[in-house]
Amino acid sequence: MSAYPYLAHWKEEISRSPNAIYMTLADALALSIRKGDLREGDRLPPQRTIAEYLGTNLTTVTRAFTEARRRGLIDATVGRGTFVRVGAGESHWRHTGPAVVDLTMNLPPIPQDPPLQRIIQSDIAAILKQQDLNSLMSYRVTGGTLEERQLGAKWIAPIIGQRRTDEILVSPGAQSALAAIVSTHTQPGDVIVTDRIAYPGIRTIAAQFDLILVGVDSDMEGMMPDQLDRVCAEHHPRLLYCIPTIHNPTTATMSLQRRKDILKVAQRHHLHIAEDDPYSLLMDNPLPALAALDHSRVSYVATLAKTLSPGLRTAYVALPNADMTRRVAAAIRAIALTNAGLLSALTARWMQTGQAHTILHAIQKELRLRQSIARRVLGEGHCMNPDGPHVWLKLPDWWGSADFVAYARRRGLALVPSTVFTISGEPPQRARIALGSAPDAASLEESLHGVLSVLQHKRSPGFADIV
């Protein structure tokens, strides 16, 4: 095996890592590229050879190669083999140098009216005067106090209807809530079904708990019920994960009928649903959540990270019953323990005074402005929602997703390729643009003109296929 000295490093990484073998193997491959042990254009050994050397099975190596391909690290062609991709040595798609604007992070824009910095300074000062510092800086009850859960129930009531407080939890962010829900409903080796193009956070959770993700095809209304039915019959999943409103990244929003049809399939296959709903409250008249249509089958998560600020580290969780609330609260306690006291106090104050809705309305207004700028600059043909925080950019035939993003980065623009979101199958010729992270509308417009110029640029010889 001297021809492939990096394999010894991969074997060592697998032996000491607690993570799933296929994810560790993909990480080790990426590290070999960054260190220069593997260079652009290098051909990798056959998967069977790798499996035999590492003492694992061929399926695990295939999953690792699939993951590496999604990250834009390798290319594989039948009859030619697998090669390190051009641009893979540049830390994939992540921004590592100066950029006009980093358009990778799906953040709500910071409103200037009302002035958020001044509001936070004033409210923190008031909280410190009115509340005991020891209480604010100490550990708190997992799942939130009764008052915090009541405020959370009121915040999400327009989407899911009225709920008892013993069905509501306050979680330190949506990711920990989703991890808690997933771990409550699954065991290692179980299948989770989701969109074929899905939010990457569910992949992180699945890898951590050694779960298998199976993707379902979608159309302009999101996940297709007949495809979900087929996948359920074939794979017998334990859980469905979905974002029914302004899907990340495709922007698809399920119609009311589509929501009902998805719930019928879930009922037929005794499938529990984890509903991730970061964006509904950005809309003036959102559709009812799946949790409103089927109280007993859906665990619902609504983060404040996309409607107010990720800095609050707060998400509201609605569970089917009090017993499930206790079980998910125990999982949150094991994963993240509790919310931060000072941030919880600030969030509660904004909810009580109405400041939260004032900030929300300012963010809605700014996002709609930014979506209109994106439509004007980029033109039609891309997936957009006028209330959403991102654009699912359609690429011309000559651009693959990873190569497009790598070239855009060289031009000072940081975007996210479709490979990051692809659960199975070929990544679409798409990239995601986050509109909220630009400091203002003018800088966003300047950056979008830069994106347009990259879209119109024909691929250079440096991005030709490796042969």
C-alpha positions in Angstrom: 0.0 0.0 0.0 3.1 2.3 -0.3 1.6 3.8 -3.4 -1.1 5.3 -1.2 0.6 6.4 2.0 -2.3 8.6 3.1 -4.4 5.5 3.7 -2.5 4.8 6.9 -3.5 8.3 8.1 -7.2 7.5 7.2 -7.0 4.3 9.2 -5.6 6.0 12.2 -8.4 8.7 12.0 -11.1 6.1 11.9 -9.7 4.2 14.9 -9.8 7.2 17.2 -12.9 9.0 15.9 -16.3 8.5 17.7 -18.2 9.6 14.6 -19.7 7.5 11.8 -16.9 5.8 9.8 -18.0 7.2 6.4 -18.0 10.8 7.8 -14.6 10.3 9.4 -13.3 8.9 6.1 -14.6 11.9 4.2 -13.1 14.3 6.7 -9.7 12.4 6.5 -9.8 12.7 2.7 -10.4 16.4 2.9 -7.5 16.8 5.4 -5.2 14.9 3.0 -6.1 17.4 0.3 -5.5 20.4 2.5 -2.1 19.0 3.6 -1.1 18.3 0.0 -0.9 14.5 0.4 -3.5 14.5 -2.4 -3.3 17.1 -5.1 -5.8 18.3 -7.7 -6.2 15.7 -10.4 -4.8 12.8 -8.4 -6.6 9.5 -8.9 -7.8 7.7 -5.8 -7.5 4.0 -5.3 -10.5 1.8 -6.2 -13.1 1.8 -3.4 -12.8 -1.9 -2.9 -9.0 -1.5 -2.3 -9.6 1.2 0.2 -12.3 -0.9 2.0 -9.9 -3.9 2.3 -7.0 -1.7 3.6 -9.2 0.0 6.2 -11.0 -3.1 7.3 -14.4 -1.8 6.5 -17.1 -2.7 4.0 -17.5 -1.4 0.5 -20.8 0.4 1.3 -19.1 2.5 3.9 -16.5 3.7 1.5 -19.1 4.4 -1.1 -21.0 6.6 1.4 -17.8 8.4 2.2 -17.1 9.0 -1.5 -20.6 10.3 -1.9 -20.1 12.7 1.0 -16.8 13.8 -0.4 -18.4 14.4 -3.8 -21.2 16.5 -2.2 -18.5 18.6 -0.6 -16.9 19.2 -4.0 -13.7 17.4 -3.2 -13.8 14.6 -5.8 -15.2 13.7 -9.2 -16.1 10.2 -10.3 -16.7 8.9 -13.8 -17.6 5.4 -14.7 -14.7 3.7 -16.5 -12.2 6.4 -15.5 -12.2 6.3 -11.8 -12.3 8.9 -9.0 -10.1 12.1 -9.0 -9.4 15.0 -6.7 -11.4 17.9 -8.1 -10.0 21.1 -9.4 -10.3 23.7 -6.6 -10.7 21.1 -3.9 -7.5 22.3 -2.2 -9.1 25.7 -1.5 -11.1 24.6 1.5 -14.0 23.8 -0.8 -16.7 26.5 -1.0 -16.1 28.4 2.3 -14.9 31.9 2.2 -11.2 32.1 3.3 -10.1 35.5 2.0 -11.5 39.0 1.5 -15.0 39.1 -0.2 -17.2 41.9 -1.3 -19.9 40.4 1.0 -20.1 36.9 2.5 -23.4 35.6 1.0 -23.2 32.1 2.7 -24.9 32.7 6.0 -28.7 32.8 6.1 -29.1 35.6 8.6 -31.9 38.1 9.0 -30.6 41.6 8.1 -29.9 43.8 11.1 -32.5 46.6 11.0 -31.5 50.2 11.2 -35.0 51.4 12.1 -35.5 50.6 14.9 -31.8 50.8 15.7 -31.0 47.3 17.1 -27.8 48.1 18.9 -29.4 51.0 20.8 -32.4 48.8 21.7 -30.1 46.0 23.0 -28.0 48.4 25.1 -31.1 50.0 26.6 -32.9 46.7 27.3 -29.9 44.9 28.8 -29.3 47.9 31.1 -33.0 47.7 32.2 -32.8 44.0 32.8 -29.6 44.3 35.0 -31.4 47.0 37.1 -34.6 45.0 37.5 -33.4 41.4 37.9 -31.0 39.6 40.2 -27.6 39.1 38.5 -27.0 35.8 40.2 -30.2 34.4 38.7 -29.3 35.8 35.2 -25.8 34.3 35.3 -26.7 30.9 36.8 -28.0 27.7 35.3 -31.7 27.7 34.3 -34.4 25.2 34.1 -34.2 23.1 30.9 -37.1 23.9 28.5 -37.7 27.4 29.9 -39.7 28.8 32.8 -43.6 28.8 32.7 -43.6 32.4 31.7 -41.1 31.9 28.9 -43.1 28.9 27.5 -46.3 31.0 27.6 -44.6 33.7 25.6 -43.3 31.1 23.2 -46.7 29.6 22.7 -48.2 33.0 22.0 -45.4 33.8 19.4 -46.0 30.7 17.4 -49.8 30.6 17.8 -50.5 32.3 14.4 -48.8 29.2 12.8 -49.9 26.3 14.9 -52.8 27.5 16.9 -53.3 27.6 20.7 -51.2 25.1 22.7 -51.0 24.1 26.3 -47.8 25.2 28.0 -47.0 21.6 28.9 -46.6 21.0 25.2 -44.1 23.9 24.7 -40.4 24.0 25.3 -37.8 26.8 24.9 -34.6 25.4 23.4 -31.1 27.0 23.0 -31.4 27.1 19.2 -33.2 25.0 16.6 -30.4 22.6 16.0 -30.3 21.3 19.5 -34.1 21.0 19.5 -34.0 19.0 16.2 -31.3 16.8 17.6 -33.3 16.1 20.7 -36.4 15.3 18.6 -34.5 13.0 16.3 -32.8 11.2 19.1 -36.1 10.7 20.9 -37.7 9.0 17.9 -34.8 7.0 16.5 -32.1 4.4 17.2 -28.7 4.0 15.4 -29.3 2.5 11.9 -32.8 3.9 11.5 -33.9 5.8 8.4 -34.9 9.4 8.3 -36.7 10.5 5.1 -36.3 14.1 3.9 -36.1 16.2 0.7 -33.4 15.1 -1.7 -32.2 18.7 -1.5 -32.2 19.5 2.2 -31.0 21.7 4.9 -27.4 20.5 5.9 -28.2 20.5 9.6 -30.2 17.3 9.3 -27.2 15.6 7.7 -25.0 16.6 10.7 -27.6 15.2 13.1 -28.0 12.0 11.1 -24.2 11.5 11.1 -23.9 12.1 14.8 -26.6 9.5 15.7 -25.6 7.0 13.0 -28.8 7.4 11.1 -29.5 6.9 7.4 -30.9 9.7 5.3 -33.1 8.9 2.3 -34.0 11.7 -0.1 -37.4 12.3 -1.7 -37.9 14.2 -5.0 -39.7 17.5 -4.9 -41.4 19.9 -7.2 -42.3 23.6 -6.9 -44.6 22.8 -3.9 -41.9 20.8 -2.1 -41.9 17.1 -1.3 -44.1 15.0 -3.6 -46.5 12.7 -1.7 -46.3 9.8 -4.2 -42.5 9.8 -4.0 -42.7 9.9 -0.2 -45.2 7.0 -0.2 -42.8 5.0 -2.4 -39.8 5.7 -0.2 -41.7 4.9 3.0 -42.8 1.5 1.5 -39.3 0.7 0.5 -37.2 1.9 3.5 -39.7 2.0 6.4 -38.3 5.3 7.9 -38.9 6.2 11.6 -39.1 10.0 11.0 -39.8 12.6 8.3 -37.9 15.9 8.5 -39.2 18.8 6.4 -39.3 22.6 6.0 -42.8 23.1 4.5 -42.6 26.9 4.3 -39.8 28.7 2.2 -37.7 25.6 2.1 -34.0 26.0 2.6 -32.5 26.1 0.0 -35.1 25.6 -2.8 -37.6 28.3 -1.4 -40.5 25.9 -2.2 -43.6 26.3 0.0 -46.2 23.5 0.3 -49.8 24.5 -0.5 -52.5 23.6 2.0 -53.5 20.6 -0.1 -49.9 19.4 -0.4 -49.6 19.6 3.4 -52.7 17.5 3.9 -51.4 14.9 1.3 -48.1 14.6 3.0 -49.8 14.1 6.3 -52.0 11.3 4.8 -48.9 9.5 3.7 -47.3 9.9 7.1 -50.5 8.5 8.8 -50.5 5.5 6.4 -47.0 4.6 7.3 -47.2 5.5 11.0 -44.5 8.2 10.5 -43.7 10.9 13.0 -42.7 14.3 11.5 -40.1 16.8 12.6 -41.3 20.1 11.2 -38.6 22.8 10.9 -40.3 26.2 10.5 -37.7 29.0 10.6 -39.5 31.3 8.1 -43.3 31.3 8.4 -43.4 34.4 10.5 -41.6 36.3 7.8 -44.9 36.1 5.8 -47.9 38.3 6.5 -50.4 35.4 5.9 -48.6 32.1 6.4 -50.3 28.8 5.9 -51.0 26.6 8.9 -48.1 24.4 10.0 -48.3 20.6 9.7 -48.4 20.7 13.5 -51.7 22.7 13.3 -53.2 20.1 10.9 -52.1 17.0 12.8 -51.4 17.7 16.5 -50.5 14.2 17.4 -48.0 13.4 14.7 -45.8 16.5 14.4 -43.0 17.9 16.6 -42.6 21.5 15.6 -39.6 23.8 15.9 -39.6 27.6 15.2 -36.3 29.4 15.7 -35.9 33.1 16.3 -32.6 32.9 14.4 -34.2 33.8 11.1 -37.0 36.1 12.3 -35.2 38.2 15.0 -31.5 37.2 15.5 -29.4 34.1 15.8 -27.7 35.9 18.7 -30.7 35.2 20.9 -30.0 31.4 20.8 -33.7 30.7 21.2 -36.2 28.3 19.5 -39.7 27.4 20.5 -40.7 23.7 20.3 -44.3 22.4 20.2 -44.7 18.7 21.0 -47.8 16.4 20.6 -48.3 15.8 24.3 -46.9 16.3 27.8 -45.1 12.9 27.8 -43.3 13.8 24.6 -42.4 17.2 26.0 -40.8 15.5 29.0 -38.8 13.1 26.8 -37.6 15.9 24.4 -36.7 18.1 27.4 -34.5 15.3 28.8 -32.8 15.0 25.4 -32.2 18.8 25.3 -30.8 18.6 28.8 -28.3 16.0 27.6 -27.3 17.9 24.5 -27.3 21.5 25.5 -28.5 21.7 29.1 -30.3 25.0 29.0 -30.7 28.5 27.5 -28.5 31.4 28.6 -30.1 33.5 31.3 -29.3 36.9 30.0 -30.4 36.1 26.5 -33.6 34.5 27.8 -34.3 37.6 29.8 -33.8 39.8 26.7 -36.0 37.6 24.6 -38.8 37.6 27.2 -38.6 41.4 27.5 -38.9 41.8 23.7 -41.9 39.5 23.7 -43.6 41.3 26.6 -43.1 44.8 25.4 -43.9 44.1 21.7 -40.4 45.0 20.6 -40.1 41.5 19.0 -42.9 42.3 16.6 -41.4 45.7 15.8 -38.1 44.1 14.9 -39.8 41.3 13.0 -41.7 43.9 10.9 -38.5 45.8 10.1 -36.8 42.6 9.0 -39.7 41.6 6.8 -39.6 45.0 5.1 -35.8 44.8 4.5 -36.0 41.2 3.2 -38.7 42.2 0.7 -36.6 45.0 -0.5 -33.6 42.7 -0.9 -35.6 40.1 -2.8 -36.8 42.8 -5.2 -33.2 43.9 -5.8 -32.2 40.2 -6.4 -35.0 39.8 -8.9 -34.1 43.0 -10.7 -30.4 42.3 -10.9 -30.4 38.5 -11.5 -33.6 38.3 -13.6 -36.1 35.5 -13.8 -35.6 31.8 -13.8 -34.2 31.5 -10.2 -36.1 30.2 -7.2 -37.1 33.1 -5.0 -39.8 33.8 -2.4 -40.6 37.5 -1.9 -40.6 37.0 1.9 -37.6 34.7 2.1 -34.0 35.3 3.1 -32.3 33.5 0.2 -32.2 32.8 -3.6 -31.8 29.3 -5.1 -29.7 30.4 -8.1 -30.0 28.5 -11.4 -26.7 28.1 -13.2 -26.1 28.0 -16.9 -25.1 24.7 -18.6 -21.4 25.4 -18.5 -21.2 25.7 -14.7 -21.2 22.9 -12.2 -22.2 24.0 -8.8 -18.9 23.4 -7.0 -16.8 25.0 -9.8 -19.1 28.0 -10.0 -18.8 28.7 -6.3 -15.0 28.1 -6.4 -14.7 30.6 -9.3 -17.0 33.1 -7.6 -14.8 33.0 -4.5 -11.8 33.9 -6.6 -13.8 36.9 -7.7 -14.4 37.9 -4.1 -17.9 36.4 -3.7 -18.8 33.7 -1.1 -21.8 31.5 -2.0 -22.9 28.0 -1.1 -23.0 25.2 -3.8 -25.8 22.7 -4.2 -23.5 19.9 -3.2 -23.8 21.0 0.4 -27.5 20.4 0.3 -27.7 17.2 -1.8 -28.8 14.1 0.1 -28.7 11.7 -2.8 -28.4 11.7 -6.6 -26.7 14.3 -8.8 -26.4 17.8 -7.3 -28.5 20.3 -9.3 -26.8 23.1 -11.1 -27.7 25.6 -8.4 -26.1 27.7 -5.7 -27.6 29.5 -2.7 -27.3 33.2 -2.1 -28.2 34.4 1.4 -29.5 38.0 1.1 -29.6 38.9 4.8 -25.9 38.8 5.6 -25.0 41.9 3.5 -24.7 45.0 5.7 -27.1 47.0 3.6 -29.1 46.9 0.4 -26.5 48.9 -1.6 -23.7 46.4 -0.8 -26.0 43.5 -1.6 -26.8 45.0 -5.0 -23.1 45.5 -5.8 -22.4 41.9 -4.8 -25.3 40.6 -6.9 -24.0 42.4 -10.0 -20.8 40.5 -9.3 -22.7 37.2 -9.1 -24.3 38.1 -12.4 -21.0 38.6 -14.1 -19.8 35.2 -12.9 -23.0 33.6 -14.2 -22.3 35.1 -17.6 -18.7 34.1 -17.6 -17.8 31.0 -19.7 -15.8 28.3 -17.9 -12.1 28.9 -18.1 -9.7 26.1 -19.1 -8.7 25.8 -15.4 -12.1 24.4 -14.7 -12.1 21.8 -17.5 -13.0 18.2 -16.6 -10.1 16.1 -15.5 -9.3 13.3 -18.0 
